[in-house]
Amino acid sequence: MATVSHEAYAESSELEVHFIDVGTGDAILIKVPVNGQDKWLLIDGGYDGDGKDQILPYLQERGVKELEYVIATHYDGDHIGGFDEIFPEVTVKNLYARGGPPTIERDSHDYEIFETYRDSVDEFVPTREQKPVDIDLGSAHFELLADGERSEGVTDQEDGEDVRSIVYLLTFNNKFNILLGADCHSQCEEAILPKLDKVLLYKVHWHGKNVDGRASSQALLEKIRPEISVISEGDHSGRPHEPVLDRLRNIDSKICRTDLHGNIIFSVTDDTWSIETSKFDQSCPDLFTVDSSGKANWVFYLDNSEQIFIKIRDAGNWITNNTQVYPVLHNQRVLEAELARYGLSTEVTKNDVPFLLAVADEIGFGKFDLIVDFDGDKMINGNDFRERSPFEEGKANEAWSSFKVESGTIGTEAGENDVETESNLVLGITIGLSIIAIGLAIVAIVRRRK
């Protein structure tokens, strides 16, 4: 996504919701047009260091010097960790937070982050923390659905920062609804459910965590049925969880993810809306990812009318500018050393080291494998690998199996029989010929005795 000058942001009639890529954490910047001027809100501040490294540069690029409202949804470190680096550099007019002590363990790093946050509030925010209330700015109304207090019926064991998340429903022009619920789940979701109806955009609760089906629950998703679902997450935690992704796919919600798509900007003007991402020209294309250590992470629905994006994590620092990816049909045996004759060679570009991004066309539905040729020599060798993706039409499957690539052939892990190795084939032929030869010899002996 091209950088836009500060002037391009001035006096716009658009509502913009920016989901800043801070890895595992939340940082949501919202621009609201009010009487020809732009007012800015920031919901959460990412993790320790994200303020200086990610959020402040993002604000400065857009000429943001004053925040009308800052909302600290709860006191987990991945939501307030960057505020101490932001508050000295930007004027904060209002800070909404739950107040009181956190539910965090005192000997944890998150508690240290909380203490640093409170110190920075005392020093740089004149109003200190205020209890959250509804917010009205121009044509934007922020309805407070959960104020961060302990929900009724929550036990001491169930209590925690996540279920105390502050939740807002943003409505623009009386018709575009956006649910912003931080890490809300379980009793928190149950409490806000009666207040909700269909929404256009859903910021997926708790970074796509499943919590035994109690985060982004079926009941919640059936009620709100979002057209777009945005997940703010890093690349290392195992989230978003596949059951959550499946529930979102089952209601035909378009999934956007900061770990795959980068910064995500949702814009509304009059009766239209649009999405931009920092890593793709098209808005939030479906991707699936493969870990180059031989394990896959997430699988996404494939549409054979579109390009397929393959993101590969380089666990061994093997990716170079020459690396190529070859998709081959799952039942296709690759016995020759030359890869060029198999499948479709993809175009590969480096994308935010240590990641590689490949784009493949016209693979179509069905089960297929990926051969990653790290050194780009179009030869199968010990540093390459084959990863099987068992796609069933219309549904992704977590049951991945990895295939070790051996020189001149494709081998499988123990217990896998789908792909025969060349040596097994030769061995089978040899045994078969031996059995035939023994049989013929026995027949000859019997005939002589007769």
Long-range contacts (C-beta under 8 A, 24 or more apart in sequence): 1-262, 1-263, 1-265, 1-276, 1-277, 1-278, 1-279, 3-61, 4-62, 6-61, 6-62, 6-63, 9-38, 9-62, 9-63, 10-38, 10-63, 11-36, 11-37, 11-38, 12-38, 13-269, 13-270, 14-267, 14-268, 14-269, 15-139, 15-140, 15-172, 15-176, 15-267, 15-268, 15-269, 16-265, 16-266, 16-267, 16-268, 17-170, 17-178, 17-201, 17-265, 17-266, 17-267, 18-58, 18-263, 18-264, 18-265, 18-266, 19-203, 19-230, 19-232, 19-256, 19-258, 19-263, 19-264, 19-265, 19-266, 20-46, 20-54, 20-55, 20-58, 20-258, 20-263, 21-54, 21-232, 21-258, 21-259, 21-262, 21-263, 21-264, 21-278, 22-46, 22-47, 22-50, 22-54, 22-55, 22-78, 22-82, 22-232, 22-258, 23-47, 23-50, 23-233, 23-234, 23-235, 23-258, 23-259, 24-78, 24-207, 24-233, 24-234, 24-236, 24-237, 24-239, 25-50, 25-78, 25-79, 25-81, 25-232, 25-234, 26-73, 26-78, 26-79, 26-182, 26-203, 26-207, 26-232, 27-54, 27-55, 27-82, 27-232, 28-180, 28-203, 28-232, 29-55, 29-58, 29-59, 29-62, 29-64, 30-140, 30-170, 31-62, 32-68, 32-137, 32-138, 32-139, 32-140, 33-138, 33-139, 34-137, 34-138, 35-138, 39-68, 39-137, 39-138, 40-64, 40-66, 40-67, 40-68, 41-67, 41-68, 41-69, 41-70, 41-71, 41-135, 41-137, 42-67, 42-69, 42-70, 42-71, 42-86, 43-70, 43-71, 43-73, 43-168, 43-180, 43-182, 44-71, 44-72, 44-73, 44-79, 44-80, 44-182, 45-70, 45-72, 45-79, 45-80, 45-81, 45-82, 45-83, 45-86, 46-78, 46-79, 46-81, 46-82, 47-77, 47-78, 47-81, 47-82, 48-77, 48-81, 48-82, 48-109, 48-113, 49-81, 49-82, 49-85, 50-81, 50-82, 51-81, 51-82, 51-83, 51-84, 51-85, 51-86, 52-82, 52-85, 54-82, 55-82, 55-85, 55-86, 56-85, 56-86, 56-89, 56-90, 58-263, 59-86, 59-90, 64-90, 65-90, 65-91, 66-90, 66-91, 66-93, 67-91, 67-92, 67-93, 68-93, 68-94, 68-137, 69-93, 69-94, 69-95, 69-96, 69-135, 70-94, 70-95, 70-96, 70-125, 71-95, 71-96, 71-97, 71-132, 71-166, 71-168, 72-96, 72-97, 72-98, 72-117, 72-129, 72-166, 73-148, 73-165, 73-166, 73-167, 73-182, 73-183, 74-98, 74-148, 74-161, 74-162, 74-164, 74-165, 74-166, 74-182, 74-183, 75-102, 75-103, 75-104, 75-110, 75-114, 75-117, 75-161, 76-104, 76-110, 76-161, 76-162, 76-183, 77-109, 77-110, 77-113, 77-114, 79-182, 79-183, 80-113, 80-114, 80-117, 81-113, 81-117, 83-117, 83-120, 83-121, 84-116, 84-117, 84-119, 84-120, 87-120, 87-121, 87-123, 87-124, 87-125, 88-120, 88-123, 88-124, 92-124, 92-125, 92-127, 93-127, 94-127, 94-130, 95-121, 95-125, 95-127, 95-128, 95-129, 95-130, 96-129, 96-130, 96-131, 96-132, 96-133, 96-166, 97-129, 97-130, 97-132, 97-148, 97-166, 98-131, 98-132, 98-147, 98-148, 98-149, 98-164, 98-166, 99-129, 99-131, 102-161, 103-159, 103-160, 103-161, 103-164, 104-161, 132-166, 132-168, 135-168, 139-172, 139-173, 139-174, 140-170, 140-171, 140-172, 141-170, 141-171, 141-172, 142-168, 142-169, 142-170, 143-168, 143-169, 143-170, 143-171, 143-195, 144-168, 145-169, 145-181, 145-192, 145-195, 145-196, 146-181, 146-184, 146-188, 146-191, 146-192, 151-187, 151-188, 151-190, 151-191, 152-187, 152-191, 153-187, 154-187, 158-186, 158-187, 162-188, 162-206, 163-187, 163-188, 164-188, 167-192, 169-195, 169-196, 169-199, 172-268, 173-268, 173-270, 176-200, 176-268, 176-273, 177-201, 178-202, 178-203, 178-266, 179-203, 179-224, 179-226, 181-205, 182-206, 183-207, 184-215, 185-209, 185-211, 185-214, 185-215, 185-216, 186-211, 186-214, 186-215, 189-214, 189-215, 189-217, 189-219, 189-220, 193-219, 193-220, 193-223, 196-220, 196-223, 196-224, 197-223, 197-224, 198-223, 198-224, 198-225, 198-226, 199-224, 199-225, 199-226, 200-226, 200-227, 200-228, 200-273, 201-226, 201-227, 201-228, 201-229, 201-230, 201-266, 202-226, 202-228, 202-229, 202-230, 202-253, 203-230, 203-232, 204-229, 204-230, 204-231, 204-232, 204-240, 204-244, 204-248, 207-231, 207-232, 207-233, 207-237, 207-239, 207-240, 208-233, 208-239, 208-240, 208-241, 208-244, 208-245, 209-239, 209-240, 209-241, 209-244, 210-241, 210-243, 210-244, 213-243, 215-244, 216-244, 216-247, 216-248, 218-247, 221-247, 221-248, 221-251, 221-253, 222-251, 225-251, 225-253, 226-251, 226-253, 227-253, 227-254, 228-253, 228-254, 228-256, 228-266, 228-275, 228-284, 229-253, 229-254, 229-255, 229-256, 230-256, 230-257, 230-258, 230-264, 230-266, 231-255, 231-256, 231-257, 231-258, 231-259, 232-258, 233-257, 233-258, 233-259, 234-259, 235-259, 235-313, 235-355, 238-297, 240-298, 242-298, 242-299, 242-396, 242-398, 245-298, 245-300, 245-396, 246-395, 246-396, 249-301, 249-396, 254-283, 254-284, 255-284, 255-286, 255-300, 256-283, 256-284, 257-284, 260-287, 260-289, 260-311, 261-285, 279-351, 279-352, 280-309, 285-309, 287-311, 288-389, 288-396, 289-313, 290-370, 290-372, 290-387, 291-315, 292-316, 292-318, 292-319, 292-372, 292-374, 292-385, 294-385, 294-387, 294-402, 294-404, 295-400, 295-402, 296-387, 296-389, 296-400, 296-402, 299-389, 299-391, 299-396, 299-397, 299-398, 299-400, 300-396, 301-394, 301-395, 301-396, 302-363, 302-365, 302-391, 304-362, 304-363, 304-364, 304-365, 307-359, 307-360, 307-361, 308-359, 308-360, 308-361, 308-363, 309-357, 309-358, 309-359, 310-346, 310-357, 310-358, 310-359, 310-360, 310-370, 311-351, 311-355, 311-356, 311-357, 311-358, 312-355, 312-356, 312-357, 312-358, 312-372, 313-354, 313-355, 314-353, 314-354, 314-355, 314-356, 317-354, 318-374, 318-375, 318-383, 319-350, 319-353, 319-354, 319-355, 319-356, 319-374, 320-374, 320-375, 320-376, 321-350, 322-375, 322-376, 322-377, 323-348, 323-356, 323-372, 323-373, 323-374, 323-375, 323-376, 324-348, 324-358, 324-372, 324-373, 324-376, 324-378, 325-356, 325-358, 325-360, 325-370, 325-371, 325-372, 325-373, 326-370, 326-371, 326-372, 326-373, 327-360, 327-363, 327-368, 327-369, 327-370, 327-371, 328-368, 328-369, 328-370, 328-371, 329-366, 329-367, 329-368, 329-369, 330-366, 330-367, 330-368, 330-369, 330-388, 330-390, 330-418, 331-367, 331-418, 332-369, 333-410, 333-419, 333-420, 334-371, 334-380, 334-386, 334-409, 334-410, 335-408, 335-409, 335-410, 335-422, 336-408, 337-379, 337-380, 337-407, 337-408, 338-378, 338-379, 339-371, 339-373, 339-378, 339-379, 339-380, 340-378, 342-371, 343-368, 343-371, 365-391, 365-393, 366-391, 366-393, 367-391, 369-403, 371-405, 371-410, 380-405, 380-406, 380-407, 380-408, 380-409, 380-410, 381-405, 381-407, 382-406, 382-407, 386-410, 388-418
